Amino acid sequence: MAMITFEALFFEKADIYINGNIQAFDYAKQKALLLMLLESGSFLRSELARTLWGDKEKSVALQNLRNALASLKKILPAGSLKITRTHIALSECCRILSDLSNLKDDSPEDPLGLSLIYIYEPKRLGMITYA
């Protein structure tokens, strides 16, 4: 399976690029769900349902999550998500670039973290120089 590159820009408009192309979403919680996965890698289904639909009954929240996942799977590249009865995760073929690294890097050579971008690949972490 080919590598899928997600670039998550959390600041300003919270845009998501997939393989270099900006991704449009049908509704805000669909985008929020993907941003949460891009930031953390995986979640319990119950945790996502509670976070995104905490004002709803548990059964309604879980149904809303199922609907959001079904619509998200239609717009993401095939194989991007690993979904089980209890967990939702990004697959190993995903590479995530994020501007959140600017907050995480405390390098003395670059105290503002402007020259590094964080890369998360499931089961592997690393750093690259930002061009």
C-alpha positions as a Python dict, from the first residue, in 0.01 Angstrom:
ca = {
    (1, 'M'): (0, 0, 0),
    (2, 'A'): (131, 346, -90),
    (3, 'M'): (224, 595, 180),
    (4, 'I'): (-50, 850, 252),
    (5, 'T'): (71, 1190, 373),
    (6, 'F'): (-154, 1402, 592),
    (7, 'E'): (-51, 1757, 679),
    (8, 'A'): (-249, 1897, 971),
    (9, 'L'): (-241, 2271, 1022),
    (10, 'F'): (-410, 2324, 1358),
    (11, 'F'): (-351, 2699, 1377),
    (12, 'E'): (-569, 2957, 1202),
    (13, 'K'): (-827, 2762, 994),
    (14, 'A'): (-725, 2407, 1093),
    (15, 'D'): (-672, 2287, 738),
    (16, 'I'): (-590, 1930, 642),
    (17, 'Y'): (-396, 1839, 330),
    (18, 'I'): (-392, 1483, 199),
    (19, 'N'): (-106, 1401, -35),
    (20, 'G'): (-58, 1774, -94),
    (21, 'N'): (-423, 1859, -170),
    (22, 'I'): (-647, 2050, 71),
    (23, 'Q'): (-935, 1835, 192),
    (24, 'A'): (-1293, 1961, 208),
    (25, 'F'): (-1532, 1818, 467),
    (26, 'D'): (-1908, 1781, 467),
    (27, 'Y'): (-1943, 1902, 827),
    (28, 'A'): (-1730, 2032, 1115),
    (29, 'K'): (-1734, 1722, 1336),
    (30, 'Q'): (-1607, 1509, 1049),
    (31, 'K'): (-1307, 1742, 1027),
    (32, 'A'): (-1268, 1750, 1407),
    (33, 'L'): (-1265, 1369, 1416),
    (34, 'L'): (-983, 1351, 1163),
    (35, 'L'): (-785, 1628, 1337),
    (36, 'M'): (-813, 1436, 1666),
    (37, 'L'): (-684, 1119, 1499),
    (38, 'L'): (-402, 1308, 1327),
    (39, 'E'): (-293, 1455, 1660),
    (40, 'S'): (-321, 1137, 1870),
    (41, 'G'): (-305, 846, 1627),
    (42, 'S'): (-582, 638, 1787),
    (43, 'F'): (-882, 661, 2017),
    (44, 'L'): (-1136, 443, 2186),
    (45, 'R'): (-1468, 471, 2003),
    (46, 'S'): (-1646, 556, 2326),
    (47, 'E'): (-1398, 836, 2399),
    (48, 'L'): (-1447, 994, 2055),
    (49, 'A'): (-1825, 968, 2084),
    (50, 'R'): (-1820, 1128, 2428),
    (51, 'T'): (-1584, 1406, 2318),
    (52, 'L'): (-1766, 1498, 1998),
    (53, 'W'): (-2126, 1434, 2109),
    (54, 'G'): (-2108, 1463, 2487),
    (55, 'D'): (-2445, 1640, 2497),
    (56, 'K'): (-2619, 1333, 2349),
    (57, 'E'): (-2718, 1000, 2501),
    (58, 'K'): (-2447, 736, 2465),
    (59, 'S'): (-2637, 536, 2201),
    (60, 'V'): (-2700, 850, 1993),
    (61, 'A'): (-2338, 962, 2029),
    (62, 'L'): (-2211, 621, 1912),
    (63, 'Q'): (-2453, 626, 1616),
    (64, 'N'): (-2333, 975, 1523),
    (65, 'L'): (-1974, 848, 1539),
    (66, 'R'): (-2060, 554, 1310),
    (67, 'N'): (-2218, 797, 1063),
    (68, 'A'): (-1918, 1032, 1079),
    (69, 'L'): (-1677, 742, 1024),
    (70, 'A'): (-1875, 613, 727),
    (71, 'S'): (-1873, 955, 560),
    (72, 'L'): (-1505, 1010, 648),
    (73, 'K'): (-1408, 676, 492),
    (74, 'K'): (-1569, 790, 166),
    (75, 'I'): (-1341, 1095, 134),
    (76, 'L'): (-1013, 951, 271),
    (77, 'P'): (-775, 738, 66),
    (78, 'A'): (-851, 367, 99),
    (79, 'G'): (-672, 205, 390),
    (80, 'S'): (-623, 528, 588),
    (81, 'L'): (-822, 417, 890),
    (82, 'K'): (-818, 104, 1102),
    (83, 'I'): (-1156, 62, 1268),
    (84, 'T'): (-1248, -207, 1518),
    (85, 'R'): (-1544, -248, 1751),
    (86, 'T'): (-1354, -61, 2025),
    (87, 'H'): (-1083, 151, 1856),
    (88, 'I'): (-1027, 388, 1568),
    (89, 'A'): (-672, 451, 1446),
    (90, 'L'): (-472, 570, 1150),
    (91, 'S'): (-311, 288, 956),
    (92, 'E'): (62, 227, 934),
    (93, 'C'): (67, 363, 577),
    (94, 'C'): (-10, 715, 704),
    (95, 'R'): (252, 982, 756),
    (96, 'I'): (145, 1289, 952),
    (97, 'L'): (304, 1632, 930),
    (98, 'S'): (183, 1881, 1190),
    (99, 'D'): (244, 2241, 1287),
    (100, 'L'): (194, 2140, 1651),
    (101, 'S'): (562, 2048, 1657),
    (102, 'N'): (639, 2417, 1694),
    (103, 'L'): (494, 2391, 2043),
    (104, 'K'): (671, 2065, 2131),
    (105, 'D'): (1032, 2137, 2027),
    (106, 'D'): (1259, 2299, 2288),
    (107, 'S'): (1576, 2290, 2079),
    (108, 'P'): (1837, 2543, 2204),
    (109, 'E'): (1940, 2610, 1842),
    (110, 'D'): (1580, 2694, 1750),
    (111, 'P'): (1388, 2793, 2066),
    (112, 'L'): (1072, 2881, 1872),
    (113, 'G'): (1067, 2547, 1690),
    (114, 'L'): (1045, 2718, 1352),
    (115, 'S'): (1285, 2496, 1162),
    (116, 'L'): (1138, 2158, 1257),
    (117, 'I'): (813, 1989, 1178),
    (118, 'Y'): (695, 1684, 1366),
    (119, 'I'): (636, 1365, 1175),
    (120, 'Y'): (430, 1088, 1323),
    (121, 'E'): (410, 757, 1149),
    (122, 'P'): (221, 491, 1339),
    (123, 'K'): (478, 281, 1525),
    (124, 'R'): (755, 536, 1448),
    (125, 'L'): (844, 892, 1550),
    (126, 'G'): (1103, 1123, 1400),
    (127, 'M'): (1204, 1474, 1302),
    (128, 'I'): (1288, 1630, 966),
    (129, 'T'): (1411, 1973, 864),
    (130, 'Y'): (1136, 2201, 740),
    (131, 'A'): (1223, 2326, 392),
}
